Amino acid sequence: MLQTVLVGVGAGAASALLFAVAAGTAFSLLLALLAPLPILIVALGWSSVAGLVANISAAAILAGAHGFPTSLGFLIGVGVPSWWLSYLSLLARPTHNGAASSLEWYPTGRLVLWAAVLSSIMVVASLIVTFGTEWQTFQTELRKVTAEIAELQAKAGRDPAAAQRLTTKEMIDALTAALPGAVAVFATLINCVNLWLAGRIVDVSGRLRRPWPDLPAMQLPSLAPALLAACLLGLWLPEFAGLIAAAFAASLITVFAIVGLAVMHAITRGTLIRPFLLAALYISIIPLAGLPLLLASLLGLADSVFNIRARVDASRPPPPPYSRI
C-alpha cells in the first residue's frame, strides 16, 4: 500500500508539473497535452487507487501553487477523465465456454466512446466556467476569444487577402459557432492518444494486466449511431442546449472516424498494398485536414450499421490447409 501511495504522489507531481508549464510556446503546450499520461500510467500499471492518489496530490500541488481555479480546471480537464478511463480499462468479467473459463475485458470501442463523452463534458464545463452562464455574455466573450485567435492567425499568414477574409465579421461568427466543436474534437483525440500511449508503455513494462486489444476489431455499442443522430438534431436547439449538442456531435463524429480507421486496418489485412494504402490515408490527413477524417467517420458509421468488417471477412477465401513440407 505504501508503494501505491508513493507512486501515486510521484505521478501526481509529474502531472501537475506538465499541466502548469503551458505558457504559450509550442513545446510547453505539447507538454501540457501529456499531463494525463502519468495518471494513466500509474492507474493502469499499479491500480486505480494509485491513480486516485495521483489525482489528489496533483490537485493539491496546483491549488497551493496556482490557486483553486487552476486545481479545479485540472480535475475537470485531466484528472477525473484520466482516472475514469483507466478504471474502465481494467474492468473484466468472467466468461464460461464449456469447461473453460476466461475474462472478458471492457470493450475498446466503449472506452473510445467514453473518451468522447468525457471530452464533451470537459469542454462544455470549461467554457461555462470561463465565460459564464448568461447566454449573451457567454457569446460575447467567446466571440472576443475567437477574434483574437483569428487576428493572430491573420498576422502569421503571408497572404493579405486571406488574412482579411479571416477577420471579417461573417468569418468570426462562423469560427465562434465552430469553436466548441473543434475543441471537443481535439480533446477527444488527446484523450484517446494518451490512453493508447499509456497502455503501450505499461504493456512494454510488463505491468498491464489485460491483454493488448485487437484495435482494428473495435466496435461501438449499437446505440452509438442513434446517439449521434440525436446530437445532430440537437444542433437546432437554442443557446446552451445547442452548444452541448454541438460538442457531443463533434466528439462522436471523431469516434466514428477512429472506428473508420480501424475498419481500414481490418479490411486491408492480408493485401500486398496494405502498407501503401494506410500510409496514403494517414499522410493525406495533414494537407487535407478534415476531409479524410470525415470520410473515415462515414465509413465508421456505415460499419456500425452494416457490419462491413464481418462481410469482408466472410467473403475472403479460407486459408489453405496445412500440408507436409
C-alpha positions in Angstrom: 0.0 0.0 0.0 2.9 2.4 0.8 4.3 1.8 -2.6 1.0 2.5 -4.3 0.7 5.9 -2.4 4.3 6.9 -3.2 3.9 6.0 -6.9 0.6 7.9 -6.9 2.2 11.0 -5.3 5.1 11.0 -7.8 2.8 10.6 -10.7 0.6 13.4 -9.4 3.6 15.7 -9.1 4.7 14.9 -12.6 1.1 15.5 -14.0 0.8 18.8 -12.1 4.2 20.0 -13.5 3.2 19.1 -17.1 -0.2 20.9 -16.6 1.4 24.0 -15.1 4.0 24.6 -17.9 1.5 25.7 -20.5 2.9 29.2 -21.2 2.1 29.8 -24.9 5.1 28.2 -26.6 4.6 25.2 -28.8 6.8 22.9 -26.7 5.1 23.9 -23.4 1.7 23.3 -24.9 2.8 19.9 -26.1 4.0 19.0 -22.6 0.6 20.2 -21.1 -1.2 17.9 -23.5 0.7 15.0 -21.9 -0.5 15.9 -18.4 -2.9 12.9 -18.3 -0.1 10.4 -19.1 1.4 9.9 -15.6 -2.0 9.4 -14.0 -3.0 6.9 -16.7 0.3 5.0 -16.4 0.1 4.5 -12.6 -3.6 3.7 -12.8 -3.0 1.0 -15.5 0.2 -0.3 -14.1 -0.5 -0.3 -10.4 -4.2 0.2 -9.6 -7.0 2.7 -9.7 -6.1 3.6 -6.1 -2.7 4.8 -7.3 -4.5 6.9 -10.0 -6.8 8.4 -7.4 -3.8 9.3 -5.2 -2.2 10.9 -8.2 -5.3 13.0 -8.8 -5.5 14.2 -5.2 -1.8 15.0 -5.0 -1.7 16.9 -8.3 -4.8 18.9 -7.4 -3.3 19.8 -4.0 0.0 20.9 -5.6 -1.8 23.0 -8.2 -4.1 24.6 -5.5 -1.1 25.5 -3.4 1.0 26.9 -6.3 -1.6 28.5 -8.6 -4.9 28.6 -6.6 -8.2 26.6 -6.5 -9.4 27.6 -10.0 -6.3 26.0 -11.6 -6.7 22.9 -9.5 -10.4 22.6 -10.4 -9.5 23.0 -14.1 -7.0 20.2 -13.8 -9.5 17.9 -12.2 -12.2 18.6 -14.8 -9.9 18.5 -17.8 -7.3 16.0 -16.9 -7.6 14.2 -13.6 -11.1 12.8 -13.5 -11.3 11.7 -17.2 -7.9 10.0 -17.0 -8.8 8.1 -13.8 -12.2 7.0 -15.1 -10.8 5.8 -18.4 -8.1 3.8 -16.7 -10.6 2.4 -14.2 -12.8 1.2 -17.1 -9.8 -0.2 -18.9 -9.2 -2.7 -16.1 -12.8 -3.9 -15.7 -13.3 -7.5 -16.6 -16.0 -10.2 -16.0 -15.7 -14.0 -16.1 -17.0 -15.8 -19.1 -17.6 -19.6 -19.4 -17.2 -21.6 -22.6 -17.9 -25.1 -21.7 -15.4 -26.3 -19.2 -13.0 -23.4 -19.8 -13.4 -20.0 -18.3 -11.7 -16.7 -19.1 -12.0 -13.0 -18.6 -13.9 -10.6 -20.9 -12.3 -7.2 -20.6 -14.1 -3.9 -21.1 -14.5 -3.3 -24.8 -12.2 -0.9 -26.6 -15.0 0.7 -28.5 -16.8 1.6 -25.3 -13.5 3.1 -24.0 -13.3 5.3 -27.1 -16.9 6.3 -26.7 -16.3 7.2 -23.0 -13.3 9.3 -24.1 -15.7 11.3 -26.4 -18.3 11.7 -23.7 -15.8 12.9 -21.1 -14.2 15.3 -23.6 -17.6 16.8 -24.4 -18.4 17.3 -20.7 -14.9 18.8 -20.1 -15.2 21.3 -23.0 -18.8 22.4 -22.1 -17.9 22.7 -18.4 -14.7 24.6 -19.1 -16.4 27.1 -21.4 -19.2 27.8 -19.0 -16.8 28.2 -16.1 -14.7 30.6 -18.2 -17.4 32.7 -19.9 -20.3 32.5 -17.6 -23.9 31.1 -17.6 -25.6 34.1 -19.1 -26.0 33.3 -22.8 -25.4 36.8 -24.3 -22.3 37.4 -22.1 -21.1 33.9 -23.0 -21.4 34.6 -26.7 -19.8 38.0 -26.4 -16.8 36.7 -24.5 -16.4 33.6 -26.8 -16.5 35.8 -29.8 -13.7 38.0 -28.4 -11.5 35.0 -27.9 -12.3 33.8 -31.4 -11.5 37.2 -32.9 -8.1 37.3 -31.1 -7.3 33.8 -32.4 -8.3 34.9 -36.0 -6.2 38.0 -35.7 -3.1 36.0 -34.6 -3.6 33.6 -37.5 -4.0 36.5 -39.9 -0.8 38.2 -38.7 1.1 34.9 -39.0 -0.1 34.3 -42.6 1.6 35.6 -45.7 -1.4 36.2 -47.9 -3.0 39.6 -47.1 -6.3 38.7 -48.9 -6.6 35.5 -46.9 -5.9 37.4 -43.7 -8.5 40.0 -44.5 -11.1 37.3 -45.1 -10.2 35.6 -41.9 -11.0 38.7 -39.8 -14.4 39.6 -41.4 -17.5 39.6 -39.2 -19.0 36.7 -41.0 -15.9 34.6 -40.6 -15.6 35.5 -36.9 -19.2 34.4 -36.4 -18.7 31.1 -38.2 -15.5 30.4 -36.2 -17.3 31.2 -33.0 -20.0 28.7 -33.8 -17.5 26.1 -34.7 -15.0 26.6 -31.8 -16.7 24.4 -29.2 -17.0 21.5 -31.6 -13.4 21.9 -32.7 -12.2 21.9 -29.1 -14.2 18.8 -28.4 -12.7 17.0 -31.4 -9.2 18.0 -30.2 -9.9 16.9 -26.6 -11.3 13.5 -27.8 -8.2 12.8 -29.9 -5.9 13.8 -27.0 -7.7 11.5 -24.5 -7.5 8.6 -27.0 -3.9 9.2 -27.8 -2.9 9.5 -24.1 -4.8 6.3 -23.2 -3.2 4.4 -26.1 0.3 5.7 -25.2 -0.1 4.9 -21.5 -1.3 1.4 -22.4 1.7 0.8 -24.6 4.1 2.0 -22.0 2.6 -0.2 -19.3 2.4 -3.1 -21.7 6.1 -2.9 -22.6 6.9 -2.7 -18.9 5.0 -6.0 -18.3 2.6 -4.5 -15.8 -0.5 -4.3 -17.9 -3.0 -6.8 -16.5 -5.2 -7.1 -19.5 -4.1 -8.4 -22.9 -3.4 -5.9 -25.6 -6.7 -5.5 -27.5 -7.1 -6.0 -31.3 -7.7 -2.4 -32.1 -8.9 -2.9 -35.7 -11.7 -5.1 -34.4 -13.1 -2.4 -32.0 -16.8 -1.9 -32.2 -19.1 0.8 -30.8 -22.3 0.0 -28.9 -25.3 -0.5 -31.2 -26.9 2.7 -29.8 -24.0 4.9 -31.0 -25.5 5.8 -34.4 -28.8 6.8 -32.7 -26.9 8.9 -30.2 -25.1 10.7 -33.0 -28.4 11.3 -34.8 -29.9 12.8 -31.6 -26.9 15.1 -31.1 -27.1 16.3 -34.8 -30.8 17.1 -34.3 -29.9 18.9 -31.1 -27.9 21.4 -33.1 -31.1 23.3 -33.8 -31.8 23.7 -30.1 -31.4 27.2 -28.7 -28.5 28.6 -26.6 -26.6 26.2 -24.3 -28.6 23.2 -25.4 -27.4 23.6 -28.9 -23.8 24.2 -27.6 -23.9 21.0 -25.7 -25.3 19.1 -28.7 -22.5 20.6 -30.9 -19.8 19.4 -28.5 -21.2 15.9 -28.2 -21.8 15.6 -32.0 -18.3 16.7 -32.8 -16.8 14.2 -30.3 -19.0 11.4 -31.6 -18.0 12.1 -35.2 -14.4 11.8 -34.1 -15.2 8.4 -32.5 -16.7 7.2 -35.8 -13.6 8.5 -37.6 -11.4 6.4 -35.3 -13.6 3.4 -35.9 -13.4 4.1 -39.7 -9.6 4.0 -39.5 -9.9 0.7 -37.6 -12.1 -0.6 -40.4 -9.4 0.3 -43.0 -6.8 -1.6 -40.9 -9.1 -4.6 -40.7 -10.3 -4.9 -44.3 -6.9 -4.4 -45.8 -5.3 -7.3 -43.8 -3.6 -9.8 -46.0 -3.3 -7.5 -49.0 0.0 -6.6 -50.6 -0.8 -2.9 -50.9 -1.9 -2.5 -47.3 1.1 -0.5 -46.1 0.8 1.9 -49.1 -3.0 2.4 -48.6 -2.6 3.1 -44.9 0.4 5.4 -45.4 -1.5 7.3 -48.1 -4.5 7.6 -45.8 -2.6 8.9 -42.8 -0.4 11.3 -44.9 -3.5 12.8 -46.6 -4.9 13.8 -43.2 -2.2 16.5 -42.8 -2.8 18.6 -46.0 -6.5 17.8 -46.5 -7.4 18.5 -42.8 -10.9 17.3 -42.0 -11.8 15.6 -45.3 -10.1 12.2 -44.8 -11.4 12.2 -41.2 -14.9 13.0 -42.4 -14.7 10.1 -44.9 -13.4 7.9 -42.2 -16.3 8.8 -39.9 -18.7 7.9 -42.6 -17.0 4.6 -43.0 -17.1 4.0 -39.3 -20.8 4.9 -39.3 -21.5 2.5 -42.2 -19.7 -0.3 -40.4 -21.7 0.3 -37.2 -24.9 -0.1 -39.3 -24.0 -2.7 -41.9 -21.1 -4.5 -40.2 -18.7 -4.1 -43.1 -15.8 -5.9 -41.5 -17.8 -9.1 -40.9 -19.0 -9.0 -44.5 -15.4 -8.6 -45.8 -14.2 -11.4 -43.6 -17.0 -13.7 -44.8 -16.1 -13.0 -48.4 -12.4 -14.0 -48.0 -11.4 -17.5 -49.1 -10.4 -19.8 -46.2 -6.7 -20.3 -45.6 -5.1 -23.3 -47.4 -4.9 -26.5 -45.2 -1.6 -27.4 -43.6 0.5 -29.8 -45.6 3.7 -31.7 -45.0 6.8 -30.0 -46.4 
